[in-house]
Amino acid sequence: MRALLTLVSALDQRKISDDVVESWSRILGGVNPVFARVAVEEHFATKPDVYLSVGHVVAGAKRVAEREGSSSDSESRRLEESSWRSDPIPVCRDHGLAIVRCDDCCAVLASRVSHLSGDRLHEWAVANIYVEGAERSPASV
C-alpha cells in the first residue's frame, strides 16, 4: 500500500502518513494490487484534474478486473498469489471451487465474518464453507 501511495504522491504531491496508509489498506484490502496500480495510472491519465480518492481506486480496479475478463485468470494475479497460497487449498462446499477462486464464498468471508481472524476465521470456514477433506493442489487451481 505504501508503494501505491508513493506513486500517487509522486503524481499529485499529497502527503502520505502512516494513518493514510492504514486507512487505504483497510479499504483496499481485497483489491488486487496490480489492478489498483493500473487504476491509479489510468485515473491520472484520463482525469488529471480530479483529486484521486480511495473510492476511485476501488472502482477503477474493478473495471480493470472486468476488462481482464476475470481477475482470477489474470497472469499477474496467479504470480502474486503463488507467494502466499497454502498447499493444499480448501474447496468451497457450495460451488466446488478452490476457495481462492470462489468470489461468492470470499465475499461471505469478507462480509459476514469480518470480525473473525486467524484460527477463529479458519475454524468458522471449515465448519461453514469448506468441503470436508476436499482440497486442491496449487497446480490445479
N, CA, C and O of each residue as an XYZ file, in Angstrom:
564
protein
N       0.831     -1.181      0.000
C       0.000      0.000      0.000
C       0.880      1.250      0.000
O       0.568      2.247     -0.651
N       1.959      1.176      0.727
C       2.861      2.325      0.763
C       3.409      2.616     -0.641
O       3.538      3.779     -1.024
N       3.730      1.568     -1.404
C       4.240      1.760     -2.760
C       3.182      2.422     -3.645
O       3.504      3.313     -4.431
N       1.930      1.995     -3.524
C       0.863      2.589     -4.314
C       0.687      4.067     -3.948
O       0.552      4.920     -4.825
N       0.690      4.354     -2.652
C       0.517      5.739     -2.223
C       1.735      6.598     -2.558
O       1.603      7.806     -2.755
N       2.900      5.996     -2.623
C       4.088      6.733     -3.062
C       3.930      7.147     -4.528
O       4.290      8.262     -4.906
N       3.396      6.251     -5.339
C       3.107      6.590     -6.731
C       2.107      7.742     -6.796
O       2.313      8.705     -7.534
N       1.030      7.644     -6.027
C       0.012      8.699     -6.006
C       0.646     10.022     -5.586
O       0.390     11.058     -6.199
N       1.461      9.989     -4.554
C       2.119     11.192     -4.051
C       3.051     11.800     -5.100
O       3.143     13.022     -5.218
N       3.729     10.961     -5.848
C       4.615     11.464     -6.903
C       3.817     12.174     -7.987
O       4.324     13.094     -8.628
N       2.578     11.755     -8.196
C       1.760     12.327     -9.257
C       0.978     13.562     -8.816
O       0.720     14.452     -9.627
N       0.594     13.625     -7.529
C      -0.204     14.788     -7.102
C       0.336     15.506     -5.860
O      -0.312     16.409     -5.329
N       1.513     15.105     -5.405
C       2.211     15.748     -4.291
C       1.453     15.727     -2.962
O       1.665     16.597     -2.118
N       0.578     14.751     -2.770
C      -0.122     14.665     -1.487
C       0.830     14.142     -0.426
O       1.817     13.476     -0.739
N       0.536     14.441      0.806
C       1.328     13.972      1.937
C       0.824     12.581      2.347
O      -0.381     12.352      2.456
N       1.756     11.675      2.569
C       1.411     10.310      2.963
C       1.885     10.099      4.395
O       3.048     10.334      4.720
N       0.968      9.652      5.239
C       1.303      9.356      6.629
C       0.959      7.900      6.916
O       0.323      7.231      6.101
N       1.379      7.420      8.069
C       1.039      6.049      8.467
C      -0.474      5.872      8.565
O      -0.997      4.808      8.236
N      -1.181      6.916      9.019
C      -2.643      6.833      9.116
C      -3.294      6.693      7.742
O      -4.261      5.948      7.582
N      -2.766      7.405      6.758
C      -3.297      7.309      5.397
C      -3.052      5.908      4.845
O      -3.943      5.307      4.244
N      -1.848      5.393      5.048
C      -1.520      4.041      4.578
C      -2.446      3.026      5.231
O      -2.955      2.133      4.554
N      -2.671      3.147      6.523
C      -3.534      2.207      7.238
C      -4.984      2.290      6.743
O      -5.635      1.266      6.535
N      -5.477      3.509      6.560
C      -6.863      3.684      6.095
C      -7.064      3.115      4.699
O      -8.026      2.387      4.456
N      -6.167      3.441      3.788
C      -6.279      2.919      2.426
C      -6.124      1.400      2.439
O      -6.792      0.709      1.669
N      -5.264      0.874      3.294
C      -5.063     -0.578      3.375
C      -6.349     -1.285      3.775
O      -6.679     -2.334      3.222
N      -7.075     -0.721      4.730
C      -8.341     -1.333      5.164
C      -9.350     -1.343      4.014
O     -10.032     -2.343      3.790
N      -9.439     -0.243      3.300
C     -10.441     -0.129      2.236
C     -10.052     -0.953      1.012
O     -10.914     -1.545      0.361
N      -8.768     -0.993      0.700
C      -8.306     -1.702     -0.496
C      -7.807     -3.117     -0.192
O      -7.184     -3.748     -1.046
N      -8.074     -3.614      1.001
C      -7.566     -4.923      1.407
C      -7.897     -6.054      0.456
O      -7.081     -6.957      0.273
N      -9.065     -6.031     -0.149
C      -9.462     -7.107     -1.054
C      -9.203     -6.815     -2.519
O      -9.609     -7.584     -3.390
N      -8.530     -5.713     -2.793
C      -8.290     -5.316     -4.180
C      -6.926     -5.828     -4.633
O      -5.935     -5.698     -3.915
N      -6.886     -6.400     -5.812
C      -5.635     -6.883     -6.384
C      -4.690     -5.697     -6.545
O      -5.052     -4.720     -7.201
N      -3.491     -5.750     -5.967
C      -2.559     -4.623     -6.042
C      -2.184     -4.235     -7.478
O      -1.986     -3.055     -7.767
N      -2.087     -5.201     -8.358
C      -1.768     -4.897     -9.759
C      -2.897     -4.077    -10.373
O      -2.635     -3.100    -11.074
N      -4.144     -4.457    -10.122
C      -5.289     -3.735    -10.651
C      -5.384     -2.336    -10.032
O      -5.756     -1.379    -10.711
N      -5.045     -2.221     -8.742
C      -5.073     -0.911     -8.081
C      -4.065      0.032     -8.729
O      -4.371      1.201     -8.963
N      -2.881     -0.462     -9.016
C      -1.862      0.381     -9.648
C      -2.312      0.826    -11.048
O      -2.151      1.992    -11.410
N      -2.866     -0.088    -11.818
C      -3.364      0.260    -13.151
C      -4.475      1.302    -13.023
O      -4.541      2.240    -13.817
N      -5.349      1.137    -12.024
C      -6.443      2.095    -11.816
C      -5.895      3.487    -11.502
O      -6.415      4.481    -12.010
N      -4.859      3.569    -10.677
C      -4.244      4.858    -10.363
C      -3.662      5.484    -11.623
O      -3.884      6.663    -11.897
N      -2.924      4.699    -12.383
C      -2.312      5.216    -13.614
C      -3.369      5.702    -14.598
O      -3.216      6.759    -15.209
N      -4.439      4.931    -14.749
C      -5.500      5.324    -15.675
C      -6.223      6.583    -15.195
O      -6.596      7.432    -16.004
N      -6.420      6.702    -13.883
C      -7.083      7.884    -13.341
C      -6.287      9.147    -13.689
O      -6.847     10.125    -14.186
N      -4.988      9.116    -13.424
C      -4.175     10.297    -13.693
C      -4.038     10.560    -15.192
O      -3.877     11.709    -15.605
N      -4.099      9.522    -15.997
C      -4.000      9.706    -17.451
C      -5.285     10.275    -18.052
O      -5.237     11.021    -19.030
N      -6.432      9.924    -17.468
C      -7.707     10.325    -18.066
C      -8.429     11.441    -17.312
O      -9.258     12.139    -17.895
N      -8.125     11.619    -16.022
C      -8.804     12.642    -15.203
C      -7.774     13.407    -14.372
O      -7.831     13.379    -13.142
N      -6.840     14.086    -15.026
C      -5.755     14.726    -14.283
C      -6.207     15.838    -13.340
O      -5.477     16.190    -12.413
N      -7.385     16.393    -13.558
C      -7.867     17.489    -12.715
C      -8.773     17.018    -11.577
O      -9.233     17.836    -10.780
N      -9.035     15.716    -11.489
C      -9.891     15.168    -10.442
C      -9.010     14.574     -9.352
O      -8.195     13.690     -9.621
N      -9.171     15.060     -8.111
C      -8.384     14.557     -6.989
C      -8.713     13.082     -6.750
O      -9.876     12.726     -6.555
N      -7.704     12.241     -6.765
C      -7.885     10.800     -6.611
C      -8.271     10.449     -5.183
O      -7.592     10.845     -4.235
N      -9.350      9.714     -5.029
C      -9.745      9.198     -3.718
C      -9.628      7.682     -3.731
O      -9.488      7.066     -4.788
N      -9.687      7.099     -2.566
C      -9.594      5.643     -2.471
C     -10.765      4.981     -3.208
O     -10.618      3.886     -3.751
N     -11.912      5.639     -3.226
C     -13.065      5.115     -3.965
C     -12.815      5.050     -5.462
O     -13.283      4.130     -6.132
N     -12.083      6.016     -5.988
C     -11.709      5.965     -7.400
C     -10.868      4.723     -7.684
O     -11.028      4.077     -8.719
N      -9.974      4.399     -6.757
C      -9.097      3.234     -6.950
C      -9.913      1.942     -6.904
O      -9.702      1.047     -7.722
N     -10.838      1.841     -5.959
C     -11.689      0.650     -5.868
C     -12.475      0.466     -7.160
O     -12.483     -0.622     -7.736
N     -13.138      1.532     -7.618
C     -13.941      1.443     -8.846
C     -13.060      1.161    -10.066
O     -13.424      0.364    -10.930
N     -11.915      1.812    -10.128
C     -11.014      1.605    -11.258
C     -10.455      0.198    -11.294
O     -10.354     -0.406    -12.362
N     -10.090     -0.328    -10.136
C      -9.564     -1.700    -10.073
C     -10.634     -2.707    -10.497
O     -10.328     -3.720    -11.125
N     -11.883     -2.421    -10.150
C     -12.980     -3.304    -10.570
C     -13.107     -3.288    -12.094
O     -13.290     -4.335    -12.717
N     -13.009     -2.101    -12.690
C     -13.075     -2.011    -14.157
C     -11.911     -2.753    -14.806
O     -12.087     -3.433    -15.817
N     -10.729     -2.621    -14.224
C      -9.551     -3.318    -14.765
C      -9.775     -4.823    -14.700
O      -9.492     -5.537    -15.662
N     -10.283     -5.308    -13.568
C     -10.537     -6.742    -13.407
C     -11.547     -7.232    -14.436
O     -11.372     -8.297    -15.029
N     -12.603     -6.452    -14.646
C     -13.611     -6.843    -15.633
C     -13.020     -6.845    -17.041
O     -13.330     -7.717    -17.853
N     -12.182     -5.878    -17.314
C     -11.553     -5.795    -18.627
C     -10.614     -6.980    -18.862
O     -10.468     -7.446    -19.992
N      -9.994     -7.453    -17.815
C      -9.102     -8.608    -17.919
C      -9.896     -9.884    -18.182
O      -9.310    -10.934    -18.447
N     -11.223     -9.805    -18.112
C     -12.066    -10.976    -18.334
C     -12.460    -11.613    -17.025
O     -13.637    -11.876    -16.782
N     -11.504    -11.855    -16.205
C     -11.735    -12.415    -14.885
C     -10.461    -12.243    -14.091
O      -9.397    -12.704    -14.505
N     -10.561    -11.588    -12.960
C      -9.353    -11.348    -12.172
C      -8.696    -12.651    -11.736
O      -7.486    -12.689    -11.515
N      -9.467    -13.701    -11.613
C      -8.876    -14.967    -11.188
C      -8.046    -15.622    -12.283
O      -7.210    -16.475    -11.989
N      -8.261    -15.236    -13.557
C      -7.497    -15.807    -14.653
C      -6.291    -14.966    -15.033
O      -5.502    -15.360    -15.892
N      -6.146    -13.834    -14.412
C      -5.048    -12.935    -14.758
C      -3.702    -13.543    -14.382
O      -3.527    -14.052    -13.274
N      -2.771    -13.486    -15.298
C      -1.422    -13.997    -15.033
C      -0.779    -13.265    -13.864
O      -0.110    -13.884    -13.036
N      -0.971    -11.977    -13.791
C      -0.354    -11.219    -12.707
C      -0.892    -11.664    -11.357
O      -0.143    -11.720    -10.381
N      -2.176    -11.982    -11.288
C      -2.739    -12.435    -10.019
C      -2.191    -13.811     -9.646
O      -1.866    -14.059     -8.485
N      -2.089    -14.700    -10.627
C      -1.539    -16.022    -10.328
C      -0.118    -15.908     -9.799
O       0.248    -16.604     -8.852
N       0.678    -15.045    -10.395
C       2.045    -14.866     -9.920
C       2.067    -14.281     -8.522
O       2.860    -14.705     -7.682
N       1.210    -13.320     -8.269
C       1.147    -12.689     -6.955
C       0.718    -13.705     -5.890
O       1.327    -13.785     -4.823
N      -0.324    -14.473     -6.185
C      -0.851    -15.428     -5.218
C       0.133    -16.554     -4.920
O       0.110    -17.122     -3.828
N       0.985    -16.879     -5.866
C       1.888    -18.003     -5.665
C       2.800    -17.804     -4.469
O       3.323    -18.775     -3.922
N       2.998    -16.572     -4.058
C       3.878    -16.319     -2.925
C       3.186    -16.489     -1.581
O       3.866    -16.589     -0.559
N       1.833    -16.524     -1.545
C       1.173    -16.639     -0.248
C       0.172    -17.773     -0.142
O      -0.359    -18.006      0.943
N      -0.103    -18.474     -1.203
C      -1.058    -19.581     -1.140
C      -0.538    -20.714     -0.277
O       0.658    -21.003     -0.245
N      -1.457    -21.340      0.414
C      -1.088    -22.527      1.179
C      -1.226    -23.748      0.281
O      -1.827    -23.683     -0.791
N      -0.676    -24.832      0.721
C      -0.746    -26.069     -0.033
C      -1.245    -27.134      0.908
O      -0.563    -27.381      1.903
N      -2.336    -27.772      0.700
C      -3.306    -27.631     -0.393
C      -4.312    -26.516     -0.111
O      -4.330    -25.954      0.984
N      -5.134    -26.202     -1.087
C      -6.121    -25.122     -0.987
C      -7.498    -25.741     -0.749
O      -7.893    -26.652     -1.477
N      -8.248    -25.255      0.272
C      -9.595    -25.787      0.540
C     -10.538    -25.525     -0.628
O     -10.341    -24.593     -1.408
N     -11.569    -26.365     -0.734
C     -12.590    -26.259     -1.770
C     -13.882    -25.806     -1.102
O     -14.225    -26.283     -0.020
N     -14.608    -24.875     -1.752
C     -15.867    -24.408     -1.162
C     -16.960    -25.456     -1.381
O     -17.024    -26.107     -2.424
N     -17.797    -25.595     -0.389
C     -18.859    -26.597     -0.378
C     -19.935    -26.301     -1.425
O     -20.384    -27.218     -2.113
N     -20.352    -25.057     -1.558
C     -21.484    -24.717     -2.418
C     -21.160    -24.689     -3.901
O     -22.041    -24.921     -4.729
N     -19.890    -24.403     -4.255
C     -19.572    -24.193     -5.663
C     -18.522    -25.152     -6.216
O     -18.302    -25.205     -7.426
N     -17.872    -25.913     -5.328
C     -16.881    -26.878     -5.778
C     -15.611    -26.247     -6.340
O     -14.872    -26.894     -7.082
N     -15.359    -25.002     -5.993
C     -14.178    -24.294     -6.485
C     -13.116    -24.188     -5.393
O     -13.429    -24.218     -4.203
N     -11.875    -24.065     -5.807
C     -10.833    -23.747     -4.834
C     -11.234    -22.427     -4.194
O     -11.660    -21.508     -4.893
N     -11.106    -22.320     -2.893
C     -11.608    -21.150     -2.173
C     -11.014    -19.852     -2.699
O     -11.679    -18.817     -2.672
N      -9.779    -19.890     -3.176
C      -9.164    -18.663     -3.704
C      -9.759    -18.257     -5.045
O      -9.451    -17.175     -5.543
N     -10.604    -19.096     -5.644
C     -11.233    -18.800     -6.927
C     -12.733    -18.528     -6.805
O     -13.375    -18.175     -7.795
N     -13.290    -18.683     -5.625
C     -14.741    -18.537     -5.454
C     -15.067    -17.153     -4.902
O     -14.950    -16.905     -3.702
N     -15.476    -16.260     -5.792
C     -15.791    -14.892     -5.380
C     -16.945    -14.857     -4.384
O     -16.920    -14.062     -3.444
N     -17.965    -15.712     -4.575
C     -19.119    -15.710     -3.673
C     -18.711    -16.070     -2.246
O     -19.102    -15.396     -1.293
N     -17.928    -17.130     -2.107
C     -17.518    -17.553     -0.762
C     -16.527    -16.579     -0.142
O     -16.556    -16.350      1.067
N     -15.656    -16.009     -0.954
C     -14.733    -14.991     -0.434
C     -15.507    -13.775      0.056
O     -15.134    -13.161      1.056
N     -16.592    -13.423     -0.650
C     -17.423    -12.297     -0.222
C     -18.077    -12.585      1.123
O     -18.184    -11.694      1.966
N     -18.513    -13.822      1.326
C     -19.087    -14.212      2.621
C     -18.038    -14.066      3.714
O     -18.314    -13.519      4.781
N     -16.843    -14.555      3.444
C     -15.765    -14.454      4.437
C     -15.442    -12.996      4.749
O     -15.155    -12.655      5.897
N     -15.487    -12.155      3.756
C     -15.130    -10.749      3.951
C     -16.233     -9.945      4.631
O     -15.948     -8.977      5.337
N     -17.490    -10.336      4.425
C     -18.573     -9.518      4.964
C     -19.204    -10.093      6.233
O     -19.304     -9.392      7.240
N     -19.624    -11.337      6.199
C     -20.375    -11.900      7.332
C     -19.519    -12.210      8.536
O     -20.003    -12.156      9.666
N     -18.261    -12.534      8.323
C     -17.416    -12.918      9.462
C     -16.142    -12.081      9.512
O     -15.093    -12.558      9.944
N     -16.241    -10.835      9.071
C     -15.061     -9.969      9.046
C     -14.530     -9.683     10.439
O     -13.392     -9.235     10.585
N     -15.336     -9.935     11.467
C     -14.887     -9.722     12.843
C     -13.969    -10.844     13.331
O     -13.325    -10.709     14.372
N     -13.906    -11.946     12.588
C     -13.037    -13.060     12.952
C     -11.707    -12.959     12.227
O     -11.621    -12.358     11.156
N     -10.688    -13.536     12.798
C      -9.389    -13.555     12.129
C      -8.606    -14.785     12.575
O      -8.954    -15.441     13.557
N      -7.555    -15.079     11.842
C      -6.655    -16.172     12.204
C      -7.354    -17.506     12.353
O      -8.151    -17.904     11.504
N      -7.046    -18.191     13.442
C      -7.591    -19.526     13.682
C      -9.111    -19.528     13.796
O      -9.764    -20.464     13.335
N      -9.683    -18.484     14.406
C     -11.144    -18.444     14.560
C     -11.841    -18.343     13.202
O     -12.871    -18.982     12.986
N     -11.287    -17.546     12.292
C     -11.847    -17.442     10.945
C     -11.723    -18.773     10.216
O     -12.666    -19.217      9.562
N     -10.560    -19.410     10.329
C     -10.356    -20.696      9.673
C     -11.328    -21.746     10.215
O     -11.912    -22.505      9.441
N     -11.505    -21.796     11.530
C     -12.430    -22.761     12.130
C     -13.856    -22.532     11.624
O     -14.574    -23.491     11.340
N     -14.272    -21.255     11.510
C     -15.603    -20.951     11.004
C     -15.737    -21.420      9.559
O     -16.749    -22.014      9.188
N     -14.724    -21.156      8.749
C     -14.761    -21.537      7.336
C     -14.801    -23.050      7.172
O     -15.519    -23.562      6.314
N     -14.035    -23.769      7.988
C     -14.049    -25.239      7.938
C     -15.461    -25.748      8.246
O     -15.951    -26.668      7.592
N     -16.107    -25.145      9.241
C     -17.439    -25.591      9.654
C     -18.542    -25.160      8.685
O     -19.563    -25.839      8.579
N     -18.353    -24.047      7.981
C     -19.455    -23.464      7.216
C     -19.259    -23.330      5.711
O     -20.239    -23.182      4.981
N     -18.027    -23.376      5.230
C     -17.799    -23.119      3.806
C     -17.038    -24.241      3.114
O     -17.411    -24.639      2.010
N     -16.005    -24.750      3.718
C     -15.142    -25.725      3.054
C     -15.784    -27.100      2.986
O     -16.536    -27.491      3.879
N     -15.481    -27.834      1.915
C     -15.862    -29.232      1.795
C     -14.883    -30.006      2.666
O     -13.670    -29.856      2.524
N     -15.398    -30.818      3.553
C     -14.522    -31.562      4.448
C     -13.684    -32.566      3.671
O     -14.218    -33.420      2.963
N     -12.380    -32.460      3.808
C     -11.453    -33.394      3.184
C     -11.172    -33.124      1.719
O     -10.289    -33.759      1.141
N     -11.902    -32.191      1.095
C     -11.657    -31.896     -0.325
C     -10.694    -30.723     -0.439
O     -10.956    -29.627      0.057
N      -9.589    -30.978     -1.094
C      -8.584    -29.937     -1.264
C      -8.000    -30.061     -2.656
O      -8.023    -31.126     -3.272
N      -7.469    -28.930     -3.140
C      -6.818    -28.924     -4.445
C      -5.402    -28.443     -4.268
O      -5.109    -27.593     -3.427
N      -4.538    -29.002     -5.072
C      -3.159    -28.539     -5.034
C      -3.081    -27.225     -5.792
O      -3.888    -26.992     -6.692
N      -2.120    -26.351     -5.449
C      -1.991    -25.072     -6.145
C      -1.839    -25.235     -7.651
O      -2.282    -24.361     -8.396
N      -1.241    -26.301     -8.124
C      -1.048    -26.502     -9.553
C      -2.367    -26.681    -10.290
O      -2.463    -26.349    -11.472
N      -3.401    -27.208     -9.600
C      -4.678    -27.448    -10.255
C      -5.655    -26.290    -10.116
O      -6.776    -26.368    -10.617
N      -5.253    -25.229     -9.453
C      -6.154    -24.108     -9.207
C      -6.229    -23.223    -10.395
O      -6.944    -22.221    -10.375
